[in-house]
Amino acid sequence: MYDRRPEDMDVEGRGVHGCTTGAPCEPPKARGILTSMFKVLLPGTFDPPTNGHLNILVRASRLFDAVQVVIAVNPGKTYLFSGEERLEMMTALAQGMPNVTVSIWSGLIVDFADRIGVHVIVRGVRALADFDYEFELSVMNRSLNPKIETIFLPTEQKYSVIRSSAIKDIAGFGGDISGMVPPLVAEALQARLGPRVGAAHKTTPPQS
């Protein structure tokens, strides 16, 4: 039961939530998949985490009550960083966001959603090509679990061309990735890859 304020009453003295004056009034109950605390999933491989990933995470943490980051581990795929390493990086990047938690999952995301009881997925999209893929993925997830809903957040323009695969190539050839990934990720990439053979050396012109 909660106290009714004057602004909660209409001109006939009824509460805006359907209560009548003088009667006990209960707060409205949540409907559908939305609860009093709106939790969402933010899944991805994060191999490695980029500034684009971090931007989506920060914005999601401001929009929703709780964000569960899910690091996908597919035994059939090859990753530069292990699941545990990606977990460590994402956990460090989530510092200062108390409503964000990070987990690893090696199965279907829809199964993870069922396990924790959260069925809203947030995905960042960079361009139309991203949207086509993400749209198909959202349809697939919904076909696997009709309770799943997907929310798309458009990536900020300055991060629209940042891709994990391209970053790994640039880092491997000794290129500057400081504007593409957080510092701790840049250090991890440099430690893991180092400049590839011949990448950091200029060709000596033939002597005349």
N, C-alpha and C positions, 0 to 999 in steps of 0.2 A: 504494500500500500504506500502511496506517496501523496504529499500535500498538493492540492490543486491551487494554482495561482490564478489571478483574475484573467490573465491572457490566455489561460487554458479553457475559458468558458465562451460559448457563443451567446447570441443575443437572447436566447431562451433559457439560459442557465445550464445548458448541457455541456459537459466536458467535450473538448475537441476529440477525445479518444473514445466517446460514446458513453461517458459516465453522466449520471444525473446528479444535480446538486444535493448534497446531504447523504449520498450513498458512497460506500467504499469504492475507490477507484484504483484499478490496477494498471500498470504501464502496459503499453502495447507489446504484444509478443512478436518476435521475429518470424518472418515467413520464408518459405522456400529454403534455399541453400544459405541465405544470409543469416548470420547469428549476431548476438550482441557484440561479439568480437570477430571482425572480418579478417580471417587469415588467408594467405595465398601461398602458392608454391612458385618458386623461381628456379626451374630446372635448367641444366646445361652441362656441357662437358668441361668448360672453363680450362681449356688446355692450350695456352695459359689464360688466366683472367686478364682482361684488357680494360682500358679506361672506359670503353663502351659498356662492358658488363657492369663496371662499378657505377656508372652513371644511372643505368637502369635500376640497380639495386638501391641506390640512394633515393631515387624518386619513388620506388615502390615502398620503401620504408616510411616515407612521408605520407603516402596515400593510404596505406593499410595498417591495421592494428598490429599485425604480425606477419613476417615474411620468413618462409622456410626455404632456404636455398638447398637445392638437391643436386649434388654432383653425380652425374651419370657415369657409370663404369660398365662398359660393354666388353665382356671377355673376348669377343671376336674382333675387337679393334685394337690398334696399336696407338699408344699415347706417348707424348714426350715426357710428361710427368705422371707419376703414379697417382692413384686416387687419394692416398694419404697425403702426398705432397700438395695436390690441389686443395684438399681439405684444409691443410695448414695455411696455404696462401689465402683462401677465401675467408677463413676464420679471422686471420689478421686484418684483412681488408674490411671486415664487418665490425671491427672495434669502433666503439662510439655510436653504434646503432643497437641499442638494447633490445629492440623488438625483432632482431634478425638472428636466426639460428641456422647452422650449416650441418648437413648430413651427406653421407655417401649412400648410393643405392645402385645395385647391380641388376635390377629387374626393370619391369615396365613402370613408368611413372604413374600410370593409373592405379597400379597395385600399391605403390607407396602412398598415393593420395587416400586410398581406402584405409590403409593401415593407420594413418594419423587423423583421418576424418576431415581432410581439407580437400575441396574439389574445385577450386578456382586456380587456374594456372596463369601466370603472367609471362609474356614473351616479348622481347624487344625485336623490333623490325627496322631494318635499315633502308630498304628500297622495295620496289615492286617484286624483284626477284626473291627477296626475303619473304615478302608477304605471300607469294604463291606457295612457297615451301611451308611456311608456318600455317597457312590456311589448310593445306592438305593434312598437316600433322594434327591440327586441332580437330579436323573431321575424323581422322583415324582414332584419336584418343576418345572422342565422344562415341564412336562406334564400339569401342572396347568397354566403355563405361559411360552410360547416358547421363550420369550425374556430373560429368566433367564439363566445366565451362572455361573458356580461354579469353583473357584480356590482352590486347596488343598495346604496347607502348612504343611510339615512334622514337627512334634514336635521335639524339641531337645531331644537327648537321655536321658539326666538327668531328663526330665519331662515325659518320655514315660509311666511311671506306675502310674502317679498321676491322681486319679479320685476323683471327688467331693464326691461321695457316700462313698468311703473308708475313705476319710479325715474326714467326719462327724462321722464315727464309731470310728476312732482313737481318735479324739478330745473328744468324749463322754466318752471314757474309760481313759481319762487323758494322752494319749500318746503325744509324741513330734511331732508337726506338723509345727515347725518353718521353715523347709526347703521345705514345700509343698505349703504354702500360704503366701501372704504378711502379715506383722505384724498387720495391721488394721483388716484383715480378721481373723487372729488367735485370736485377742482380742474379736471380735464379736462372734466367735464360742465358746470360753470359757465362755463368758457371757451368751450365749443362752443355751448351753448344760450343762456346768459344768461336773465334773466327775460323772459318773453314780454310783448308790449305789453299794458299794463293790469294785468298780474299783480301788480306790486308797488305798485300805487297804490290807495288807498281812494277810494271814491266820495264826493264832496262832497255832503252833504245840501242840498236846496234851501233858500234863504233865505226866511224868512217875511216 
